């Protein structure tokens, strides 16, 4: 049985009803079927997405979201929101007047599927998708656990 922790009953949209003939893959699950897909671009579908019981309509592997556009990397800054993380992207900006670089960063909100386990400091790869909310336009495709390293600061350099 799928994890039912919302007020409304959660089910996969692609199974049964009108979309029954469009199912790309099925594995044993609720009613003997669980729909999942390969997002392409060389990213593997996580085992939890194939064998898990979660329902997430914004998941790129089991939901109705297509990955297109940019693929970005960043470090997880916050995991306090439900199914959303904040990513910090560090970069260098060249100042012509002084012929030097200055450190800058941008924060980015991204949806994270329940298929992934993520903590602050992990490196993630995100892919652009349609707007999922007011600020979220990216979806997590891969999580790389943090390698223990001392010190706080501008991580990339």
Kinemage of the C-alpha trace (Angstrom):
@kinemage 1
@onewidth
@group {chain A} dominant
@subgroup {mainchain}
@vectorlist {calphas} color= white
{ca unk a 1} P 0.000 0.000 0.000
{ca unk a 2} L 1.236 3.482 -0.802
{ca unk a 3} L 2.178 5.902 1.955
{ca unk a 4} L -1.045 7.790 2.683
{ca unk a 5} L -0.090 10.797 4.797
{ca unk a 6} L -2.016 13.505 2.941
{ca unk a 7} L -5.665 14.513 3.414
{ca unk a 8} L -6.585 13.385 -0.099
{ca unk a 9} L -6.098 9.799 -1.267
{ca unk a 10} L -2.824 9.515 -3.185
{ca unk a 11} L -2.515 7.340 -6.295
{ca unk a 12} L -0.319 7.177 -9.360
{ca unk a 13} L -1.981 9.010 -12.203
{ca unk a 14} L -0.611 6.764 -14.950
{ca unk a 15} L -2.124 3.495 -13.691
{ca unk a 16} L -5.698 2.516 -14.502
{ca unk a 17} L -8.418 4.644 -16.069
{ca unk a 18} L -7.628 6.689 -19.173
{ca unk a 19} L -3.853 6.407 -18.904
{ca unk a 20} L -3.770 2.605 -18.514
{ca unk a 21} L -2.640 2.064 -22.093
{ca unk a 22} L 0.226 4.589 -21.801
{ca unk a 23} L 2.036 2.724 -18.995
{ca unk a 24} L 5.717 2.364 -19.861
{ca unk a 25} L 6.732 -0.113 -17.141
{ca unk a 26} L 5.011 -1.955 -14.340
{ca unk a 27} L 6.360 -3.681 -11.264
{ca unk a 28} L 4.519 -5.323 -8.368
{ca unk a 29} L 2.983 -2.751 -6.057
{ca unk a 30} L -0.502 -1.532 -5.252
{ca unk a 31} L -2.977 -3.475 -7.436
{ca unk a 32} L 0.018 -5.321 -8.896
{ca unk a 33} L 1.466 -2.307 -10.723
{ca unk a 34} L 3.778 0.676 -10.161
{ca unk a 35} L 4.575 3.094 -12.955
{ca unk a 36} L 8.059 4.558 -13.391
{ca unk a 37} L 10.171 5.921 -16.220
{ca unk a 38} L 13.729 6.643 -17.280
{ca unk a 39} L 14.350 10.401 -17.387
{ca unk a 40} L 17.171 9.946 -19.917
{ca unk a 41} L 20.347 12.051 -20.144
{ca unk a 42} L 22.353 9.204 -18.574
{ca unk a 43} L 20.648 9.324 -15.151
{ca unk a 44} L 19.650 5.982 -13.656
{ca unk a 45} L 16.227 5.495 -12.068
{ca unk a 46} L 16.778 4.963 -8.318
{ca unk a 47} L 15.886 1.563 -6.872
{ca unk a 48} L 13.549 3.239 -4.366
{ca unk a 49} L 11.541 4.745 -7.256
{ca unk a 50} L 11.051 1.299 -8.793
{ca unk a 51} L 10.410 -0.723 -5.647
{ca unk a 52} L 9.149 1.979 -3.256
{ca unk a 53} L 5.597 2.765 -2.217
{ca unk a 54} L 5.662 6.574 -2.192
{ca unk a 55} L 3.336 8.687 -4.355
{ca unk a 56} L 4.772 11.970 -5.670
{ca unk a 57} L 3.246 13.640 -8.723
{ca unk a 58} L 6.263 15.983 -9.022
{ca unk a 59} L 8.860 13.184 -9.015
{ca unk a 60} L 10.760 12.945 -12.348
{ca unk a 61} L 10.812 9.128 -12.109
{ca unk a 62} L 7.230 8.313 -11.018
{ca unk a 63} L 5.302 11.544 -11.653
{ca unk a 64} L 4.195 13.803 -14.472
{ca unk a 65} L 7.363 15.919 -14.856
{ca unk a 66} L 9.732 16.074 -17.829
{ca unk a 67} L 13.373 17.122 -17.436
{ca unk a 68} L 14.468 19.568 -20.139
{ca unk a 69} L 16.831 22.494 -20.339
{ca unk a 70} L 19.700 23.008 -17.908
{ca unk a 71} L 21.472 20.440 -15.727
{ca unk a 72} L 23.176 22.069 -12.712
{ca unk a 73} L 25.268 20.992 -9.702
{ca unk a 74} L 25.245 22.459 -6.219
{ca unk a 75} L 25.649 21.839 -2.506
{ca unk a 76} L 22.605 21.303 -0.291
{ca unk a 77} L 22.180 24.218 2.094
{ca unk a 78} L 18.815 23.431 3.702
{ca unk a 79} L 16.437 20.453 3.886
{ca unk a 80} L 13.850 22.033 6.202
{ca unk a 81} L 10.996 22.178 3.691
{ca unk a 82} L 8.803 19.219 2.804
{ca unk a 83} L 10.110 17.615 -0.420
{ca unk a 84} L 12.047 20.807 -1.290
{ca unk a 85} L 15.711 21.633 -0.709
{ca unk a 86} L 17.805 24.787 -1.074
{ca unk a 87} L 20.978 24.455 -3.131
{ca unk a 88} L 23.954 26.831 -3.058
{ca unk a 89} L 25.866 27.321 -6.311
{ca unk a 90} L 29.286 29.007 -5.937
{ca unk a 91} L 31.031 30.757 -8.806
{ca unk a 92} L 33.700 33.360 -9.550
{ca unk a 93} L 32.938 36.745 -11.125
{ca unk a 94} L 35.680 38.649 -12.951
{ca unk a 95} L 36.035 42.363 -12.103
{ca unk a 96} L 37.650 44.048 -15.113
{ca unk a 97} L 38.787 47.182 -13.286
{ca unk a 98} L 40.945 45.242 -10.826
{ca unk a 99} L 41.713 42.262 -13.089
{ca unk a 100} L 40.673 39.901 -10.297
{ca unk a 101} L 37.911 37.467 -9.418
{ca unk a 102} L 35.395 37.787 -6.619
{ca unk a 103} L 33.434 34.970 -5.018
{ca unk a 104} L 29.665 34.945 -5.513
{ca unk a 105} L 26.850 32.497 -4.961
{ca unk a 106} L 23.213 31.895 -5.858
{ca unk a 107} L 20.606 29.890 -3.953
{ca unk a 108} L 18.226 27.646 -5.877
{ca unk a 109} L 15.132 25.776 -4.679
{ca unk a 110} L 14.640 22.257 -6.038
{ca unk a 111} L 12.077 19.500 -5.538
{ca unk a 112} L 13.501 16.299 -4.083
{ca unk a 113} L 11.707 13.008 -4.567
{ca unk a 114} L 11.162 10.687 -1.584
{ca unk a 115} L 13.345 8.208 -3.524
{ca unk a 116} L 16.412 10.174 -2.339
{ca unk a 117} L 17.870 10.610 1.157
{ca unk a 118} L 19.679 13.929 1.452
{ca unk a 119} L 21.475 15.896 4.190
{ca unk a 120} L 23.039 19.345 4.385
{ca unk a 121} L 26.406 19.442 2.610
{ca unk a 122} L 25.619 16.729 0.055
{ca unk a 123} L 26.299 17.489 -3.610
{ca unk a 124} L 23.259 17.179 -5.875
{ca unk a 125} L 22.631 17.289 -9.608
{ca unk a 126} L 19.380 18.977 -10.604
{ca unk a 127} L 17.552 19.206 -13.919
{ca unk a 128} L 15.285 21.964 -15.139
{ca unk a 129} L 11.579 21.221 -15.488
{ca unk a 130} L 8.301 23.122 -15.704
{ca unk a 131} L 7.481 25.433 -12.770
{ca unk a 132} L 6.391 23.255 -9.841
{ca unk a 133} L 5.615 26.178 -7.513
{ca unk a 134} L 6.359 29.897 -7.164
{ca unk a 135} L 10.123 29.388 -6.740
{ca unk a 136} L 10.780 25.750 -7.708
{ca unk a 137} L 11.825 25.065 -11.329
{ca unk a 138} L 14.337 22.249 -10.797
{ca unk a 139} L 14.145 18.579 -9.775
{ca unk a 140} L 16.870 16.495 -8.087
{ca unk a 141} L 18.269 13.755 -10.352
{ca unk a 142} L 21.275 12.504 -8.368
{ca unk a 143} L 22.609 12.842 -4.803
{ca unk a 144} L 26.301 12.426 -3.945
{ca unk a 145} L 26.956 12.127 -0.173
{ca unk a 146} L 29.309 14.635 1.406
{ca unk a 147} L 32.915 13.610 1.946
{ca unk a 148} L 33.962 14.701 5.446
{ca unk a 149} L 36.111 17.792 5.066
{ca unk a 150} L 37.093 20.363 7.664
{ca unk a 151} L 36.167 24.012 7.633
{ca unk a 152} L 33.328 26.175 6.463
{ca unk a 153} L 33.627 28.466 3.478
{ca unk a 154} L 33.521 28.759 -0.247
{ca unk a 155} L 33.305 25.042 -0.946
{ca unk a 156} L 34.140 24.817 -4.625
{ca unk a 157} L 37.510 26.572 -4.565
